[in-house]
Amino acid sequence: MAIAVGYWDCAEISGPATTGDLDAYRQELKIPWCGHENNTCRVNYYYHPVLPCRLFAPKSLLPKVVAEFKEYLPRCFASAYKLLGPHPFSRIDLLIVPSSFASLGLASPNIIFLSQTLLAGDGSLCIRLAHEISHSWFGLLIGSWDWAEEWLSEGFATYMEDSIHALAMSWTQKQQQDHSELRALLRYKTLKAELLNTEEELQMLRPNQGKELRDQETSVLYVKNGMNPEKAFTQVHYLKGYFLLRYLSGMVGVSRFDQLIRDYVRLYHGKLVFSQEIFALLFKTFPELSVQGLTTERIYSEWLDYPGMPKVMDDYSPNNDNIVYTEVLQEVQKWKTINKANARKKKRIKVDVTSIDLEPDQLVLLLEYLLEEETLATRTLTQLNNTYHLSNKNADILHRWCELVTKHQYSNGYMDVRHFLVNHQAMGIYMYGECVLSASPELRKIAEECFETTSQDMDPGVYKTVHAMLFVEECEAEAMK
């Protein structure tokens, strides 16, 4: 793969000279780390907690990149090291790619490509770095034998990003639990929506059921749905895989499950695996799971080979003592009351719109709940934006805000939709669909204008998908020829 990157400036990121208890931990790792038999390991591990790292970005962006990541990156490296063991690579560089890049991040050996969308200005999207860094272990150090079993890479990386981020942020156990539950709820809502709009075959994490797919005439191996354009935009293998690991973690305990993952890395690093490897290790380590009625076959039938939501996940909500969650519920109820007052056709009741200072993930969840409301008054949307300054927030928040704008055809927010489609192309494909479904001529025009502006630089897969959304009749006529 080659990417034409033009002229970039570079900044070195260095960690602390010492990393406290991790220096002693580093010595413990050296001798016993590899679990391979007969000294067959070819991985050249890096045993210092903080990797050498360079940031590459256009001159105009580099100061912003350094400000966003310089403090977080060393902590993130050290946290991944503590949770997963020595680094598989001797350095990792970060390259900020143009806004037309089709992904928020892409991990490769020694380099991670990052979208400009992650430059939120407040560090609120740094958790995505934890995801990409964890791919050094899951996806690169340990690969999937069957490329259709992407959950072995993306599910593990999504599961580990919470733990790595929490350690990097020095959260207490209670803070980690509360934020993890909040993010789990956001992911649950996303997964439910994905399953409604994804064909069943793409909802299965093990579509080949451990078997090779080979062309009968040529005997060439191929990847199931490898050419399906929808596969590139679905998050099912990320989220369903994450919830499977979270489910198993809940059965044995977080700390014991974290140790299982470390053992998995020790045993299978440098190898390609099928799903059965992790489950064989799971039941060997925790034989009591079989007594509880859990088997590999049950995991396959309920999670990996089954489309839709697993039965054990028919509903999800955080614990009642979760402070960051209950704060959101209070804000939701307040805004429902405000909206009810704003909807009065006669004299409006004066309502206090003073709000607590919500964290970014809390704000995303608030907007998710408000998206479930059938109607929101124009005045309510104006107050909402004025209160939280949604137009200036990170791309996750701005995405939900733009969904509210399109759902209620709030014309004062149309510039935000235009900005999102042009500047956050890695996430914009979903918003094109919202503009089309809104049936608003003005929103459709905005979508078509943004497509015309950005189409020359778009990823071919994104271009094809967005073009099909906007010009359905033209595409159907072309297909008929």
C-alpha positions as CSV (number, residue, x, y, z in Angstrom):
1,M,0.0,0.0,0.0
2,A,1.3,3.5,-0.8
3,I,-0.1,6.9,0.3
4,A,1.0,10.1,-1.4
5,V,1.5,12.4,1.6
6,G,3.3,15.4,0.2
7,Y,5.3,17.7,2.5
8,W,5.0,17.1,6.3
9,D,6.7,18.4,9.3
10,C,7.8,16.1,12.1
11,A,7.9,16.3,15.9
12,E,9.4,13.8,18.3
13,I,7.4,12.6,21.3
14,S,9.5,11.5,24.3
15,G,8.3,9.8,27.4
16,P,9.6,10.3,31.0
17,A,13.1,9.1,31.8
18,T,11.6,6.7,34.3
19,T,8.1,5.3,34.5
20,G,8.1,4.3,38.2
21,D,6.8,0.8,39.0
22,L,6.9,0.0,35.2
23,D,10.7,-0.1,35.2
24,A,10.7,-3.0,37.7
25,Y,7.8,-4.6,35.8
26,R,9.9,-4.4,32.6
27,Q,12.6,-6.6,34.2
28,E,10.0,-9.2,35.1
29,L,8.7,-9.4,31.6
30,K,12.0,-10.2,29.8
31,I,12.7,-13.8,30.5
32,P,9.2,-15.5,30.9
33,W,7.3,-13.5,28.3
34,C,7.3,-15.7,25.3
35,G,5.1,-18.8,25.6
36,H,6.3,-20.5,22.3
37,E,7.9,-23.9,22.5
38,N,11.4,-24.7,21.2
39,N,12.4,-21.0,21.1
40,T,10.6,-20.5,17.9
41,C,9.7,-16.8,18.6
42,R,10.7,-14.3,15.9
43,V,9.2,-11.2,17.5
44,N,11.7,-8.6,18.4
45,Y,10.0,-7.2,21.5
46,Y,10.6,-3.7,22.8
47,Y,10.8,-3.9,26.6
48,H,10.6,-0.2,27.6
49,P,7.2,1.0,28.5
50,V,7.3,4.1,26.3
51,L,8.0,3.7,22.6
52,P,10.0,6.2,20.5
53,C,7.4,8.1,18.5
54,R,7.3,10.8,15.9
55,L,4.3,12.8,14.8
56,F,4.0,13.7,11.1
57,A,1.6,16.4,10.0
58,P,1.3,19.4,7.6
59,K,3.1,22.4,9.0
60,S,-0.2,24.2,9.6
61,L,-1.5,21.3,11.7
62,L,1.6,20.1,13.6
63,P,1.3,22.4,16.6
64,K,-2.3,21.3,17.1
65,V,-1.3,17.6,16.8
66,V,1.5,18.0,19.3
67,A,-0.8,19.8,21.8
68,E,-3.5,17.1,21.4
69,F,-1.3,14.0,21.8
70,K,2.1,14.8,23.4
71,E,0.9,14.2,27.0
72,Y,-1.4,11.4,26.2
73,L,0.7,9.2,24.0
74,P,3.5,8.3,26.4
75,R,0.9,7.4,29.1
76,C,-1.1,5.3,26.5
77,F,2.1,3.4,25.5
78,A,2.9,2.7,29.1
79,S,-0.7,1.6,29.9
80,A,-0.8,-0.8,26.9
81,Y,2.6,-2.2,28.0
82,K,1.4,-2.8,31.5
83,L,-1.8,-4.5,30.3
84,L,-0.5,-6.5,27.3
85,G,3.2,-6.9,27.8
86,P,6.2,-5.7,25.8
87,H,5.6,-3.7,22.6
88,P,5.7,-5.8,19.4
89,F,7.5,-3.0,17.5
90,S,10.5,-0.9,18.4
91,R,8.8,2.4,17.5
92,I,5.4,3.8,16.3
93,D,5.0,6.9,14.3
94,L,1.7,8.8,13.8
95,L,0.8,10.3,10.4
96,I,-2.1,12.8,10.1
97,V,-3.7,12.1,6.8
98,P,-6.0,14.3,4.7
99,S,-9.6,14.7,5.6
100,S,-10.6,12.5,2.7
101,F,-9.2,9.5,4.4
102,A,-12.0,6.9,4.8
103,S,-11.2,5.8,8.3
104,L,-10.6,7.5,11.7
105,G,-7.4,5.4,12.1
106,L,-5.4,2.6,10.5
107,A,-2.7,0.7,12.3
108,S,0.2,-0.8,10.5
109,P,3.6,-2.0,11.7
110,N,5.5,0.9,13.1
111,I,3.0,3.6,11.8
112,I,-0.5,4.6,12.5
113,F,-2.5,6.7,10.1
114,L,-4.9,9.1,11.9
115,S,-7.8,11.2,10.6
116,Q,-7.7,15.0,11.2
117,T,-11.1,14.4,12.8
118,L,-9.4,13.2,16.0
119,L,-7.9,16.7,16.5
120,A,-10.7,17.7,18.8
121,G,-8.7,20.3,20.6
122,D,-9.6,19.0,24.1
123,G,-8.2,15.5,24.0
124,S,-11.7,14.0,24.0
125,L,-11.1,11.6,21.1
126,C,-7.7,10.4,22.3
127,I,-9.3,7.1,23.3
128,R,-9.1,6.3,19.6
129,L,-5.3,6.2,20.0
130,A,-5.7,3.5,22.6
131,H,-7.7,1.5,20.0
132,E,-5.1,1.8,17.3
133,I,-2.2,1.2,19.6
134,S,-3.9,-2.0,20.8
135,H,-3.9,-3.2,17.2
136,S,-0.1,-3.7,17.6
137,W,-1.1,-6.8,19.6
138,F,-4.5,-7.7,18.0
139,G,-4.4,-7.6,14.3
140,L,-0.6,-7.3,13.8
141,L,1.1,-9.4,16.4
142,I,-1.8,-11.9,16.4
143,G,-3.6,-12.2,13.1
144,S,-6.9,-13.8,12.0
145,W,-6.4,-16.9,9.8
146,D,-9.8,-16.3,8.4
147,W,-10.1,-12.6,7.4
148,A,-13.9,-12.9,7.9
149,E,-13.3,-13.3,11.6
150,E,-12.4,-9.6,12.0
151,W,-13.7,-9.6,15.6
152,L,-10.4,-11.2,16.7
153,S,-8.8,-7.9,15.8
154,E,-11.5,-5.2,16.1
155,G,-13.4,-6.8,18.9
156,F,-10.3,-7.2,21.0
157,A,-9.0,-3.7,20.2
158,T,-12.4,-2.2,21.1
159,Y,-12.5,-4.1,24.4
160,M,-8.9,-3.1,25.3
161,E,-9.2,0.6,24.5
162,D,-11.3,1.2,27.6
163,S,-8.8,-0.4,29.9
164,I,-5.8,1.3,28.3
165,H,-7.5,4.7,28.3
166,A,-8.6,4.4,31.9
167,L,-5.0,3.5,33.0
168,A,-3.6,6.3,30.9
169,M,-6.1,8.8,32.6
170,S,-5.2,7.5,36.1
171,W,-8.8,6.8,36.9
172,T,-9.9,5.1,40.0
173,Q,-11.6,1.7,39.8
174,K,-15.0,3.4,40.3
175,Q,-14.3,6.0,37.6
176,Q,-13.2,3.3,35.2
177,Q,-16.3,1.2,35.9
178,D,-18.7,4.2,35.4
179,H,-17.1,5.4,32.2
180,S,-16.9,1.8,30.8
181,E,-20.6,1.3,31.5
182,L,-21.4,4.6,29.8
183,R,-19.4,3.7,26.7
184,A,-21.0,0.2,26.7
185,L,-24.4,1.9,26.6
186,L,-23.4,4.1,23.7
187,R,-22.0,1.0,21.9
188,Y,-25.1,-0.9,22.6
189,K,-27.3,1.7,21.0
190,T,-25.0,1.8,18.0
191,L,-25.1,-1.9,17.6
192,K,-28.9,-2.0,17.8
193,A,-29.0,0.6,15.0
194,E,-26.4,-1.3,13.0
195,L,-28.2,-4.6,13.2
196,L,-31.4,-3.0,11.8
197,N,-29.6,-1.8,8.7
198,T,-27.1,-4.5,8.1
199,E,-27.7,-7.7,6.0
200,E,-27.8,-10.8,8.1
201,E,-24.7,-12.4,6.6
202,L,-22.6,-9.4,7.7
203,Q,-23.9,-9.7,11.3
204,M,-22.1,-13.0,11.9
205,L,-18.6,-12.9,13.4
206,R,-17.7,-16.4,12.1
207,P,-19.5,-16.6,8.7
208,N,-17.3,-19.5,7.5
209,Q,-17.6,-21.4,10.8
210,G,-13.9,-22.2,10.8
211,K,-13.8,-23.6,7.2
212,E,-11.8,-22.4,4.3
213,L,-13.6,-21.0,1.3
214,R,-12.1,-22.2,-2.0
215,D,-13.3,-21.7,-5.5
216,Q,-14.3,-25.1,-6.9
217,E,-12.9,-24.5,-10.3
218,T,-9.6,-22.7,-9.5
219,S,-9.0,-23.9,-5.9
220,V,-8.2,-20.3,-5.1
221,L,-9.0,-19.2,-1.5
222,Y,-11.2,-16.2,-1.1
223,V,-12.7,-14.0,1.6
224,K,-16.4,-14.2,2.1
225,N,-18.1,-10.8,1.4
226,G,-14.6,-9.4,0.6
227,M,-15.9,-7.4,-2.3
228,N,-19.1,-6.3,-0.5
229,P,-18.9,-2.5,-0.3
230,E,-21.2,-2.5,2.8
231,K,-18.7,-4.5,4.8
232,A,-16.3,-1.5,5.0
233,F,-18.9,0.6,6.8
234,T,-20.4,-1.8,9.3
235,Q,-19.3,-1.8,12.9
236,V,-20.9,-5.1,13.9
237,H,-17.6,-7.0,14.2
238,Y,-16.2,-4.3,16.4
239,L,-19.2,-4.0,18.7
240,K,-20.5,-7.6,18.8
241,G,-16.9,-8.8,19.4
242,Y,-16.5,-6.3,22.2
243,F,-19.7,-7.3,23.9
244,L,-18.7,-11.0,23.7
245,L,-15.5,-10.2,25.5
246,R,-17.3,-8.0,28.0
247,Y,-19.8,-10.8,28.6
248,L,-17.0,-13.4,29.3
249,S,-15.1,-10.8,31.5
250,G,-18.3,-10.5,33.5
251,M,-18.5,-14.2,34.1
252,V,-14.9,-14.7,35.4
253,G,-14.1,-11.2,36.7
254,V,-12.2,-8.3,35.0
255,S,-8.8,-8.9,36.5
256,R,-8.8,-12.7,35.8
257,F,-10.0,-12.0,32.2
258,D,-7.3,-9.4,31.7
259,Q,-4.7,-12.1,32.7
260,L,-6.3,-14.5,30.2
261,I,-5.8,-12.0,27.5
262,R,-2.1,-11.6,28.5
263,D,-1.7,-15.4,28.4
264,Y,-3.4,-15.4,25.0
265,V,-0.8,-12.9,23.7
266,R,2.1,-14.9,25.2
267,L,0.9,-18.1,23.6
268,Y,-0.2,-16.9,20.1
269,H,2.0,-13.9,19.3
270,G,3.4,-14.1,15.8
271,K,0.7,-16.5,14.7
272,L,-2.6,-16.6,12.8
273,V,-5.5,-17.9,14.7
274,F,-9.1,-19.0,14.4
275,S,-11.7,-18.1,17.1
276,Q,-11.4,-21.6,18.7
277,E,-7.9,-20.8,20.0
278,I,-9.2,-18.1,22.4
279,F,-12.1,-20.3,23.5
280,A,-9.8,-23.3,24.1
281,L,-7.6,-21.2,26.3
282,L,-10.7,-19.8,28.1
283,F,-12.1,-23.1,29.1
284,K,-8.7,-24.5,30.0
285,T,-8.1,-21.5,32.3
286,F,-11.6,-21.4,33.7
287,P,-13.1,-25.0,33.8
288,E,-15.8,-23.8,36.1
289,L,-17.5,-22.1,33.1
290,S,-18.5,-25.5,31.8
291,V,-20.2,-26.3,35.1
292,Q,-22.1,-23.1,34.6
293,G,-23.4,-24.3,31.3
294,L,-21.2,-22.3,29.0
295,T,-19.6,-24.2,26.1
296,T,-17.7,-23.3,22.9
297,E,-20.7,-24.6,20.9
298,R,-23.0,-22.2,22.8
299,I,-20.7,-19.3,22.2
300,Y,-20.7,-20.1,18.5
301,S,-24.5,-20.5,18.3
302,E,-25.4,-17.5,20.3
303,W,-22.6,-15.0,19.4
304,L,-20.5,-15.9,16.4
305,D,-22.7,-17.9,14.0
306,Y,-25.9,-16.1,14.9
307,P,-27.2,-12.8,13.2
308,G,-28.8,-10.3,15.4
309,M,-28.4,-9.4,19.0
310,P,-27.4,-12.2,21.3
311,K,-30.2,-13.2,23.7
312,V,-28.2,-12.4,26.8
313,M,-28.1,-8.8,25.5
314,D,-31.8,-8.1,25.0
315,D,-31.3,-5.0,27.0
316,Y,-28.5,-3.1,28.6
317,S,-28.2,-0.2,31.1
318,P,-25.5,0.9,33.6
319,N,-25.8,0.3,37.3
320,N,-28.0,2.6,39.3
321,D,-25.0,3.9,41.3
322,N,-23.3,5.1,38.1
323,I,-22.9,8.8,38.7
324,V,-21.9,9.8,35.1
325,Y,-25.0,7.9,33.8
326,T,-27.5,9.3,36.4
327,E,-26.3,12.9,35.6
328,V,-27.2,12.3,32.0
329,L,-30.6,11.0,32.9
330,Q,-31.3,14.1,35.0
331,E,-30.3,16.3,32.0
332,V,-32.5,14.3,29.7
333,Q,-35.5,14.8,32.0
334,K,-34.8,18.5,32.3
335,W,-34.6,19.0,28.5
336,K,-37.9,17.1,28.0
337,T,-39.5,19.5,30.5
338,I,-38.0,22.5,28.6
339,N,-39.2,21.1,25.3
340,K,-42.7,20.6,26.6
341,A,-42.8,24.2,27.8
342,N,-41.4,25.4,24.4
343,A,-44.1,23.5,22.5
344,R,-46.9,25.4,24.1
345,K,-48.7,27.5,21.5
346,K,-49.9,30.0,24.0
347,K,-47.8,31.8,26.5
348,R,-44.6,30.0,27.3
349,I,-43.5,29.2,30.8
350,K,-40.1,30.4,31.7
351,V,-37.8,27.5,32.3
352,D,-34.3,27.5,33.7
353,V,-31.9,26.0,31.1
354,T,-28.8,26.1,33.4
355,S,-27.0,22.8,32.9
356,I,-24.3,20.9,34.6
357,D,-20.9,20.6,32.8
358,L,-21.2,17.3,31.0
359,E,-18.2,15.3,29.8
360,P,-18.0,14.6,26.1
361,D,-19.3,11.0,26.4
362,Q,-22.1,12.2,28.6
363,L,-23.1,14.8,26.0
364,V,-23.1,12.1,23.3
365,L,-25.5,10.0,25.4
366,L,-27.7,13.0,26.1
367,L,-28.1,13.7,22.4
368,E,-28.7,10.0,21.8
369,Y,-31.7,10.1,24.2
370,L,-33.0,13.4,22.7
371,L,-32.8,11.7,19.2
372,E,-35.5,9.3,20.5
373,E,-37.9,12.2,21.0
374,E,-40.5,12.4,18.3
375,T,-40.4,16.2,18.2
376,L,-38.2,18.9,19.5
377,A,-39.2,22.5,19.2
378,T,-37.0,25.0,17.3
379,R,-36.6,27.0,20.5
380,T,-35.4,23.8,22.3
381,L,-32.8,23.1,19.6
382,T,-31.5,26.7,19.8
383,Q,-31.3,26.6,23.6
384,L,-29.5,23.2,23.4
385,N,-26.9,24.5,21.0
386,N,-26.4,27.7,23.0
387,T,-26.1,25.8,26.3
388,Y,-23.5,23.2,25.2
389,H,-21.9,24.9,22.2
390,L,-22.6,21.8,20.1
391,S,-21.3,23.3,16.9
392,N,-17.8,23.5,18.3
393,K,-17.6,20.1,20.0
394,N,-15.8,17.0,18.8
395,A,-16.9,15.0,15.8
396,D,-18.8,12.4,17.9
397,I,-20.9,15.1,19.5
398,L,-21.2,17.1,16.3
399,H,-22.5,14.0,14.5
400,R,-25.4,13.5,16.9
401,W,-26.1,17.2,16.8
402,C,-26.3,17.1,13.0
403,E,-28.6,14.1,13.3
404,L,-30.9,16.2,15.4
405,V,-30.7,19.0,12.9
406,T,-31.6,16.8,10.0
407,K,-34.4,15.0,11.9
408,H,-36.1,18.2,12.9
409,Q,-35.0,20.2,9.8
410,Y,-33.5,22.9,12.1
411,S,-32.4,25.4,9.4
412,N,-30.1,27.3,11.8
413,G,-28.0,24.2,12.1
414,Y,-27.6,23.5,8.4
415,M,-24.1,25.1,8.3
416,D,-23.1,22.5,10.9
417,V,-24.2,19.7,8.6
418,R,-22.3,21.2,5.7
419,H,-19.2,21.6,7.9
420,F,-19.5,18.0,9.1
421,L,-19.8,16.5,5.6
422,V,-16.8,18.4,4.3
423,N,-14.4,18.2,7.3
424,H,-15.2,14.8,8.8
425,Q,-15.4,12.6,5.8
426,A,-14.4,9.5,7.8
427,M,-17.7,9.7,9.6
428,G,-19.8,11.6,7.0
429,I,-21.1,8.7,5.0
430,Y,-23.9,8.2,7.6
431,M,-24.9,11.8,7.5
432,Y,-25.4,11.7,3.7
433,G,-27.9,9.0,4.4
434,E,-29.7,11.2,7.0
435,C,-29.9,14.1,4.6
436,V,-31.5,11.9,1.9
437,L,-33.9,10.3,4.4
438,S,-35.0,13.7,5.7
439,A,-36.8,14.3,2.4
440,S,-35.8,18.0,2.8
441,P,-34.9,19.6,-0.6
442,E,-32.6,22.0,1.2
443,L,-30.7,19.2,3.1
444,R,-30.5,17.1,-0.1
445,K,-29.0,20.1,-1.9
446,I,-26.4,20.6,0.9
447,A,-25.5,16.9,0.6
448,E,-25.1,17.1,-3.2
449,E,-23.0,20.3,-3.0
450,C,-20.8,18.8,-0.3
451,F,-20.4,15.6,-2.5
452,E,-19.5,17.7,-5.5
453,T,-16.9,19.6,-3.4
454,T,-15.2,16.5,-1.9
455,S,-15.8,13.7,-4.5
456,Q,-12.5,14.3,-6.4
457,D,-10.6,13.3,-3.2
458,M,-13.0,10.7,-1.9
459,D,-12.0,7.1,-1.2
460,P,-13.4,5.0,-4.1
461,G,-15.6,2.9,-1.9
462,V,-17.0,5.9,-0.1
463,Y,-17.6,7.7,-3.4
464,K,-19.5,4.7,-4.8
465,T,-21.7,4.4,-1.7
466,V,-22.5,8.1,-1.4
467,H,-23.1,8.4,-5.1
468,A,-25.6,5.5,-4.9
469,M,-27.4,7.3,-2.0
470,L,-27.7,10.6,-3.8
471,F,-28.4,9.4,-7.3
472,V,-30.5,6.2,-6.9
473,E,-32.3,6.5,-10.2
474,E,-29.2,7.2,-12.2
475,C,-27.5,4.2,-10.6
476,E,-30.4,1.9,-11.3
477,A,-30.5,3.1,-14.9
478,E,-26.8,2.4,-15.3
479,A,-27.3,-1.1,-13.8
480,M,-30.1,-1.8,-16.4
481,K,-27.8,-1.2,-19.3
